[in-house]
């Protein structure tokens, strides 16, 4: 009985050391052990800048997915557009360009406790202009069966 207890304790100590070292390595390379994934969608060029949508999530629950709008000029790094810093967008369509400018359609939670999505159209007339946000509709998503 003593040998089995020592072997089990040894296994637990080794597992604890492994988890601690894995967490330190994940932190060192710039993430967390159970981090969120970020994916930039293909960019489009409009008014001298590149624009792209970015989805952020950990892949375990769809309600944790968030969208942001990114922009960059030339070789500059991507930066988050101020309209998407809150991280409340749950769905995004676009970005797209037409004769009136660049637009995206976003769905965000009406409130923290409600699953209802409020859809809005956000349009840029020029890259440096303030965007206009026009509410479109409120929709309750269907429940998963």
Phi, psi and omega in degrees: 000325181293323180293318180295319179296316178296319179296318179295318178297318179299318179296318178296319179296316180295320178295319179296318178296319179299314181296318179296315179294323177296318178295320179295318178296316179299317178297319183296323181273008170098021180223202175230170181295323177236064187280175177264143179269145178235129180231124174269129178279164182306139184271156171235153181258131178208131176055040175081008180229160173260142182231140179208153173265147178232132177253139181233132178186166179255001174079006181258326180221134182294335181287350179267357180288135179228152180240150175221158175254126181248153177213151175206158179239121178061231181268004178299156176288160177295142172228151182282130177292140184303334181291344183242018181288339182289335180071025183266355182287126179261336176217152182214139173238128180115196002288150178225157181237135172225192184293343181264351179136199179264140180219155171224151174246128184235146173245124180231155180297135178296323175207170183295330183263351185258137176280355183295135178259135174256119182267137179223151174255123179248124185235136173252126176280322174221158184299326183266001183274163175285134180286152173257139181242119182244117177296141181250304185198164171242129185226136173267118182294151179293148179280147179284136180261000000 
